[in-house]
Amino acid sequence: MLQRLRWLAPILLAGLLSLFLPRADLAHAATFTVTTTTDAPHTTPVDGNCTSTLPGTPCTLRAAVQAANALGGTHTINLSVAGTYLLTVTGANEDNAATGDLDVNGVTLTIANTSGGTVVVDGNRQDRVFDIGPLAPSQVSMADLAIQNGVLDPPAQSVGGGLRIGSGSTAALANVTVTQNGPRGIANSGTLTLTSSTISRNFSTAGEFGGGIYSTGALTMSQSTVSENRVSGFLVCGGIASSGAATITDSTIRGNSGGLRVGPSTASGGGICNLSSGAPGLLMTNSTISGNSLDARGTLGSGYYASSGSTNTLTNVTIAGNSGTYFGPTGGSAVSAGAGYYAAAGSTSTLTNLTIAGNTIFGGTTGAGLYSDGATILRNSIVANNTSGGNCAGTITSGGSNLSSDATCSFTGPGDLTNTDPLLGPLQPNPPSPPVATPGNDLTQALQPGSPAIDGVLPTNCPPPSTDERGVPRPQGLRCDIGAFELQNPPSATPTSTITPTSTITATTTPTRTSTPTATLTSTATPAAVPPTNPPPLSGQVGVPCATQVGQSCTISGAASGTWTKTSSGTFRVTATGPANTAPGGTPRIFLPTTAGVQNALCTAVPAVAPFTTTCTGTTAGDLLLGGTVTVRFPLVGGGTFDMTGTVTGPGVPTPPAPIVAAAAQPLLPPPPPILLPPPPSPLMPVPPAVGQGAALPEIPIIPETETALLLLGGLVGLAAVAGWRRR
């Protein structure tokens, strides 16, 4: 009997070991904690331990990416050290992250800034920075960092200096800045999602259109900004070039540019180009396209360019202050048109509650605001004050309730107004007041008192949309307002009580909005001065001044904006603009949170007509508090007050070290100076806790009961087989 049991020993031992030894098919999720900003590759062989070739083998960003690739599965990289991660291990055209850019292959990976400070990943102008899925599709999420100085020169593969997303791969960026990369800041052939991110100051050259973002895949962008990107070429698309499905909400596309003064060619799309074919095309909601420009023999769509075959759906969008410079032909037939919006033949555009204003073609020919050779339907929209060539040209179908400041749009639909001044305010932040539950984009042009656009939309046309660009519910009056901006009902002011010697208490309140289009707000009372009573509560970091050295200045940002400078005491200069129902000629008062308490002073009287702007200057006995709220209080028609506020920032805020900029070859276009980012908020997405400096240790896998039963059954079968053999 004992002799037979000896044959069982190896079989039973193998079965028992299989219960406890790790198995290759049960991959574990690893967390890599990067502990240095220095660049170095993984030691050889590349495994899941994140050990670099640096002395002491610390976990570097490059080694962490290589380790994640080697393991496969789902992993997290925590950047625990603030600073600039300069990629110094050079060598382009390598796809395993050993040299050059950081290649992510065949994994699901989260890269998070857990340092509490600013993190910048710098490509050192030697290669792109991140390449997602060059060898195998990958899913990558990044949060709270910047990607800069990724440059392909010469432009091999010539796309996505900062980030490239390959076909079948995804990238989700939250609070990420992509800047000073080229050609093109981001190139997307997969799925790209941007949230609260900034794509700025990237560049490209002729033939590489889409200076900020070039997307042939799916693009989703919300609460983000694409700004100051440039393309030197003809099909420009300075900010965004999209030929796939794109959805853009609550975002701003501003200050992008392009063009080339060579030959008779025409430059197209300073801000954004929709180059897609068919539905769904590009959907844009609650967004602003402003200050984009083209400079060429001919310019088309300096703000927005809709190419032939594209589908374009825009709702609650402001298109303002875009420009095309037509420098004049020496031959050829180049023309300039549609500095705000250009729709090519074969395109389809549905435009609802747009404000297209103040766009300009310098030396141009026609339709400075809106030009259409396609199937364009416009409803509930303002087209005003565009030069030269008038507001509109081409074929435009009115869906009703449109307003044009001239007769070039030929509006004849129900509720249309022509040769009518909409009384627009300047393009500026107009945050909802009172705040709204779901804010949109507040960079808008407000309707001034007496605007014929107020309550100008027929009830059959609105709602929808149910809000304006800023998220303010529509309608605020009897009917919706024309354009992207809905004038809010003034908030009910907190009643102010005056106690007379006989203890009689009187209260004053604010009237509601006047919805008659031709109504104007007038006051026959003596212009009011805001009293110093009922100051706002002390705010900010109590006892912490925004500046500590004489000569230092603090910034006040918001609806009230200006500066405070540290002197032996402190001096301030703040400006603010009151709401539409500000008392003409009234005198606002400023309240400042200081180390000596809330101090106040009268400001200059507002004008008799809008805009009701005031300037507040003076000195403070104490220092302005860091993070405090400065309040400018305006008197209102009929009584009551309204507060405009701004937030204090200054050198008292801890600032991270400046990014390291290494010497490098001359770029294709000289980039602007590096952008220093403010310290990011806490990560937007939860990350697993770090384990040491490398990967989390693999856990002993728990074998399901069914697998355990199978293993034991295998042992019994082996036992029976041995017993049968022994009988022979």
Order of alpha helices (4+ residues) and beta strands (2+ residues): alpha-beta-alpha-beta-beta-beta-beta-beta-beta-beta-beta-beta-beta-beta-beta-beta-beta-beta-beta-beta-beta-beta-beta-beta-beta-beta-beta-beta-beta-beta-beta-beta-beta-beta-beta-beta-beta-beta-beta-beta-beta-beta-beta-beta-beta-beta-beta-beta-beta-beta-beta-beta-beta-alpha
